């Protein structure tokens, strides 16, 4: 193990690329297997733990798909406006749910009504006239026309969802429609969030003190991403205290620390994790936030986030979010993006993935060089969306994230983006 003095003097001579660091972390993570069976109304957003098949078809009977009359299709063949087919109305012009359709007869039905025995089609109400005890049909129908067949929506025994599918409100409606009242789902992944730093306080800071924000931000991100966060009290920069804090949360699926991950005298958490387990990565080629460290202790992944607020958030999105999805059986969906034209250049160092915060303008004032709209297709119409890099881009300027609409990720092989270039803006807070 590298001692603290060597680590502090060496700095970060080599930094692991983002994709490689993420893969190292995910490879060390094992999805938990805790499940519970819950009523449908409590499962929105939860991943399914077992394959679900339909115990009943939907619909579970042949039904009328239109208001009209249930008939035998063959009795309407050749019907037209000039020469209508004339059928006998069963029980007069009265709906008879349990009446049978005999040859050359018809039964009144409404949308959703069970199709009477003997019928195989429905004549729409506007294509026929009831006159006395007879029905004049002006258009022929074919067998199955205007009829919802049994199992047309969902077949009996049809496989509906595979394990890991994250339930949506429409899914719950589907499950209820086939007769299910409950379903087996994976439990929420649990995360211990440990803010560290002897300078941190929760409120009313004196000179030299800082209000703790990283732990609050990260714990709320965990909740948004589908986990359950335990937001711990601040732990001071002391090896014994840090060791005890990490060990306490090894019962969680993931341990996250904020602060103390760099190479200064008070950056002790990588040393503590190395003593308890293994540091997989320390120093990643991204900006802001290269002093992130990733490790594992007793099969529990540990994400050591930098203390600067923006660096903390960037690394949480890049590493904690995919880790949480992995351990919690949750699908990792890409964030929504929009295309925009840069109003100022974004510089970047080759070999470093840079995350530049931007504000969006959807056109109109501020869209073009003269403050007017920008033509998107050269025909004089439309206003182009533009992106303005925030003026404050330091990794400690929290407002630069809170007041931004998203960020532009500059890949390692680029030396930034030029003014006027079209870029992809990632809305990392727009979606879970």
N, C-alpha and C positions, 0 to 999 in steps of 0.2 A: 504494500500500500504506500502511495506517495505521501510523505509527511506534509504538514501544513506549510512549513517554510518553503519547501521545494515547489509546492503547488502555487503559493502566492507569488513567488518570484518568477515562475515560468509563465504565468498568465495563460492565454489561450493561443498557443502557437498553431494548433490545428483545430479546426472546427468541423464537426460532422454536418453533412448536408441534411436538410430538413427531411426529405423522404427517407433517407437511411436511418436517421434518428428515430423517426416515427415507427418504422418497421422494427427496429430493435426493441422499442417499448411494447408494441403490440404482440410481438413474438413471445414476450415474457408474460403476457396476460392470458388468463384462463377464464372463459365465461362462467359465471356462477350458475348453479343449478337449482336455486330456490324457486319454488312455484307455489301458487295458491289458486284456489277455485273461488271465483267471485261472481256476484250477480252482474248481469250485463251492464247495468247503469254505472258500475264502478270500474269498468275496464277500458274506458276510452283512453287511447294513447299507450296502452300496455301491449307488449309483445306476446303473442300466443305461444303457449308452451307445448301443446300437442296438436297434431293435425285435426282439423274439424271437418266432418262430413255431415251432410244433411240427413237428419233422421226422418224427414217427411218431404214430399214434393211441394212445390209452390207453383201454381195453385194446386190444392189437393183434390180438385174436381174440375170437370170441364165446365167452363163458364161463358156467359155471353160477354162479348167485348164491346157491344153496342146496345143502345136501347132499340127495341124492335120486337120481332116475332121469331120464335124458334120454329124451324121447319125442317122437312127432309129436302135436301137440295134437289133431288131428282123431281120433286113435285113442282119446281119452279122452272124447269128447263123450257126454253122457248118463250118465256114471259117477256112482254114489251109494253110500252105505253099504249100501243094500239090494241094489243091482244094480251091483257094481263092474265096471269094464272090466278084462278079463284080457288081459295082454300077455305075449309070450315074452321071457324074459331072455336077452340075447345072451351067449354064452360062460358060461352058467349065471349065478350071482350073483357075477360077478367084474367089477371095473372094467376096462374096455377102452378105453384112451385113443385107440387107432386103429381102434376098431370103428365100423361104420356102423349107424345106426338104420334098420332096414327097417320096412315097414308092420307094425303090430301087434307091435312089439318095443320093448325098453327096455334102456338101458345104465346101469350104476351110475356116478354122478359125485359129486364132492365140490366144495364151494365153491371157486371159482377154476379148476376143471378146464376144459379146452377142450371146447366142446360138440361131440359127435361129428357127423360128417356125417349129414345126413338128419333130425336132431332140430331142433325149433324151440321147445321148452319143457322145463321141468324140473318133475317132480312131487316135492314135498317128502317127505322120508323118513317123516314122521309121518302122511302121507295115503295111504300104500300099504303093502302087506305082500308080502314075497317068500315064496312057498310053492313049494318044489321049484324047478322051472325056470320058474315063472311069477310074474308080478307082478299083484297085485290093486290096482287104483287106485280110491279111494273118492271122489275129487273131480275133476271135469273141470278142465283147464287150457286157457288160450287161448294162441295163438301169441305167443311173446316173454315169457311169464310165467316169472318166476324165472331170467331170462337177462340177463346183462350183455352188451350188443351192442358190437361193435367201434367204438371212438371214442366210447363213451357218456360217458366222463369227459373226454377231450380228443380233438377231431377232428384228423385229419391236416391240417397246414397252418394250424391255428387260431392266431390272433394271441394271444399270451399276455401280453406286457408291452410297454409303450411306453417310449421313452427317458426317463430321469429317474425311473422307478419305483425306489424304494429296496427292495432285496431283503430279505426276511424268511426265517427258517428254513423256513417252509412253502413259500415260493416255490422254495427250493433243492430241496426234495423233489419239487415239481412238475417242475422243469427236468430233474432226473435221471430222472424217470419217463418222459419223452418221449425219452430217449436222449442228452441233452446232458451233457457232462462239464466244460465250461468256458463262460464267457460274457464278453462285452466290457463293462467297467464304466468309469466315470469315476474318475480318480485323486482322492485326497484333496486338498481345498484346503489350501494351506500358509499359515501365519501367522507372522510375526515379532513376538514380544512383547517390547517394550523398556520396562523399568521405568526411570523417571528420578527424579533427586533427590539432591542432594549429602548429604542427611541419612540416606540409606538404607544399611543394612548387612544382611548375611544372618544374622548371629547376634551374641550378646553385645554389645548396644548400650551405648555410653557415654551419659552425660547429653547430651541434644540430638540423639541418634541414634534411628532407628526401624528395626525389623526389616522388611524388604521382604516384603510378602504379596500385593500386587496382581498382580505378574507371575506368581506361582505360581498364584493363583486363576484368573486369566484364561487362562493356558495350559492348565489342566485343564478349564476350561469349553470351550475350543476343541476339545480332544480329545473331550469328551462330545458336542459338537455335530457331530462328523463331520469335523473337520479335523486337521491335523498342526501342532503348535505348536513353534516354536524359541524357547525361553525364554532370553533374552539376559541378560548381566550388567548390573548397574545402570550407567546413564550419568549422569554428573554434569550439573549445570545450566550448561552451556557451549555456546554456539551452534555452535562448530565440531564438538564432540563429538557433539551431537545431530544435526547435519547428516550427519555421517559414518555414524551409526547408522541413520538413515532410509534413506540411499542404499544402504547395505549390504544392506538387506532389501527393496529394490525388486524383487529376483528372486522374492519371495514373491507370493502372490495378494492378501494383505492385510497391512498394517503396523498394529500396535497399539502405542500408547504409553500408559503410566500415569503420572499426575502431570504437573505443569507446564502444565496446560491453561487455567488461569484468567487473571487480569489483573494478577498481582503482578509484582514486579521479577524474580523467578526463574522466572516462567511463560513460558518461551521457545519451547516447541514449536510453538504456532500461528504464530509469526513465522518459524520455520525452514521449516515446511511452506508458508507463503505465499511464501517466497523460492524454494523448489524447485518449487512447483506452484500449487495453488489451495486456499484454505480455503472450503469451501462453506457451512458453518454454524459459528458460534461463539456458544454460549449458547442453551440450549434450555429451554422452559417446562416443566420437570419438577423434582420434588423427591423425594429428594435428588439432587443432581448436575447443576445447571444449567450449570456451566462446561465441559461437554463441547464438543469441536470435531471437525468432520468435514471431511475434505479429500481431495484426490487429487494424486498426484505421478507423472508419467509413466505414466498410466493405471492406477496402483495405488492403490486406496482406502486412506486413512489414517484410523484412528479414534483420536482423542486423548482418552483417558478421564481423569476427574478423579483426584486422588490420595487423597481420602478413601475408605476401603475400601468402605463401603456405596454411596456415589455411583458408584464404579467398577463395582461389580457391577450396579447398576440400569441404568447406561448400556450395559454390555456386553450385557445381556439385550435391551435395547430397540433397539440399533443393530448391535452386532457379530454377534449370532446371526442376524438376517435377512440380513445381508450375507454371512455365511459360507454360508448356505443358497443364496443367489443365485449366488455364484461357483462353488460346488461342485456345482450341479445337484441339490441336496438339497431335498426337500419341507419346507416350513415348517409343521409341525403345531402347532395351539394347545396350550398347556399344559393339563393337567387342572385342573379347578376343582371346588370344593365350595361349597355355600351354608351360611352360618352367621349367627347373630344376634350383633350386637356387644354386648359387655359394657361397653364404654366408648366414648365418642364419638371420632371421628377428625376433627380439624380440617383444613381445607384452604383455600388461597387461590384465589379465582376466577381462571380463566385459566391455572392451573398444574395439571399432572397430578401428583398426589401418590401415592407408593407407601408405604403404611403396613405395617410388619411386624406379623404377628399370630401368636399361638399358638392352636391349636385344642383344644377339649374336646368329646368326642363324647357328652356327657351324663353322668348320674350326679352325683357330687359336683362342685360348682361350676357345674352347668348352669343353675340358677335363682337367683332373688334370695335364696332362703333356703338355697342350697347344694344343693338337690335337683334332680331331673330337671325338664325343661321339657316341657309338653304341646305336641306339634307340630300336632295336628289338633282339639283341643278336646274330645276324647272321653275324656280322662283316661289315655291310653296314650301310650307313646313318650317318648323324651328327645331334645331338640333339640341339634344341634351349635352350639356357641358359639365366638366368636373374641375373644380378648383382645389388644388392641394392646400391643406390648412397651413397657415403661416407658422403656427407653433407645432413643431414636429419632434420635440424632445421626448425621450421615452418616459420622462416624469411628468409630462403635461397631460393630466387626465382629461381636461376639458377638450383637448384636440380629438379625443375619441368620442366623448359624450356628445359633442356638437357636430360630429361628422355624420355623413350619410352612409359611409362604407369605406373600404380601402381598396387600393390598387396593389396587387402583388406583382412586383417586378421579378421575373425569373432570374436564376443565377447567371444565365448566359447573356443577359442584357446589361448594358451600361446605362440604365435608366430609359425614360421615355421623353421624347421631344415635345415641346409645345405644339399644339395642333394635332398631335397623334391621337388616334382613336384607341381607347383602352377599355378593359373590362373592369367594372366596379363591383366588388363583392359586398353584398349586404349581409354581413356576418351576424348582425343582431335582428335581421328580419325574420329569421326562421330558426326553429330548434334543430 
